[in-house]
């Protein structure tokens, strides 16, 4: 597995991309000052885009069906979690565009070579907003575990009384 977008798995049999480009823009508007240079002020992250591109050879790799699946996902207008094969969580992304160029055709008109580009845009604010507060998760688990220990101790005490 190379990458997962929602339930779509990028791998040799589906869409093995040859390049992944990630662009993150930041907002730095400048405030004009009299007699001085404008002073930039950091307002945060603007936009994060990921572009996947590659070449499909349907005899060896995935083909039209894989591209159709991505088009159907884009048609739904939903956002999808994006993770890579090493477990890195990129965030929640929407599909901006799916483009393909077909060349080198068989006699029946089916393409031997399909070049594709997939453009994704991140829509969540941060991983902490997407996953929630991990610290509160941990506290909740510890509280539940403490309650179970107390129940077990009370039950065990009742058995030996």
C-alpha positions, 0 to 999 in steps of 0.5 A: 500500500502506497497511500489511502484516500478514504477507502481507495488504496493506491497500489500497483494494481490500482493507481501507482503514482510516480510523484506526490507533490505537497504545497502548503501556503501561509498567510502573511498580509502586510500592514502599511506603516508611515515612514517604515516598511510594511510589517507582515503579520502571520495569520496562519495556514492558508491552503494545503494541496497534494497533487498525485501524478503517474502513468498507468499501463493497464496491461501491468497496473490499474486502469480506467476502473481505478480512475472511475472510482476516484471520479465517483468519490469526487462526485459525492462531494465528500471529504476523505482521510488521507494516510500513507503506507508508513502510517502518516496521517495527512488530514481530511482532503477533498478531490479537486480534480482528476485528469487523464490523458490516454495515448498509445491505443490498442486496435479496439481503442483501449489505451495502453498508456494513461497519464493521470493527475489527482489534485486534493485540498485539505479541509480540516484545521489540524490533526488535533481537531480531526482526532480530538484531544488525545489527552482527554481520550487518555484521561477517559480511558484511565478513569474507566480503568480505575472504575473497573479496578474499584469494581474488581476490588469490591467484587473480590472483597465480597467473595472473601468476606 
